[in-house]
Amino acid sequence: MSGKIIGIVIVLSGIIAGAALYYLQVYGFYEEVQVAEVNLVSVVSGEPEPIPFDTFQAIDADSSPIRYRACFTTELSLALLTETYVGLDDITPRNAPGWFDCFDAEAIAGELDAGTALPFLGEKNVDFGVDRVVAITEDGRGYVWHELNDCGEKAYDGTIVGEECPRRDTD
């Protein structure tokens, strides 16, 4: 009889631990973010500049610098954006939690591949080795996520980071 009780306790402990791990990974660390502006890096100045936007939603987590996801709308045309702001190549959006409905990485990647959406640099080094990427579709839907840049990839895979990378804050 005591073997059954011990077995039940072990199985229940595993189920509870698994459920807690799932909850923390998918829901627990994320929180809604209120942002005052959406920025794109100007071709002329090389600095982030705010663009007009509407209906903004964003989530972020302190547990990782690449968990940021956002959705918005804008009335700026792709033609104006490509002439004014720094574009990017070969960018694939990162997945968002399933409950954050406005950000569908697969659909965004499909639009980027089809050319109905274009990726832009939102900001360089928002965190050490992490750039903010903004993709905007022909119909004005915008998506934002964080992507590791060259310095971030080197730093996080253990490669020696060279002098071309900014100093890393160690607080």
Sequence and secondary structure as in RCSB ss.txt:
>XXXX:A:sequence
MSGKIIGIVIVLSGIIAGAALYYLQVYGFYEEVQVAEVNLVSVVSGEPEPIPFDTFQAIDADSSPIRYRACFTTE
LSLALLTETYVGLDDITPRNAPGWFDCFDAEAIAGELDAGTALPFLGEKNVDFGVDRVVAITEDGRGYVWHELND
CGEKAYDGTIVGEECPRRDTD
>XXXX:A:secstr
 HHHHHHHHHHHHHHHHHHHHHHIIIIIT EE   S EEEEBTTT SEEEE  EEEEEEE TT TT  EEEEE  
  HHHHHHHB B SS       TT TT  HHHHHHHHHHTSEEEEEEEEEEETTEEEEEEEETTSEEEEEEEE H
HHHHHHHT    TTS      
